[in-house]
């Protein structure tokens, strides 16, 4: 079994309030979950309305499949982020 994790930082330059940020992040997390069947949540920078950090986790019996899923999620986020752009991305595969 392999656990794949990704931490994706978003810079939301056009967000004027926490309400704008939460609307964008909540919608993006729901679309990630529905499309890729992975766990996703906002994990850091909760009180900063210009930055959002999303954590994504996937479990598979193959490391290659886990890596492919995370790459697809990252590409999806990069093309679907509203009010800003994608920043740093960190990924890790953990064999269990």
Secondary structure, DSSP 8 states (H G I E B T S, - for coil): -EEEEEEEEEE-TT--SHHHHHHHHHHHHHHHHHHH--EEEEEE-TT-TTEEEEEEEEEES-HHHHHHHHHHHHHHHHHH--SSEEEEEEEEEEE-
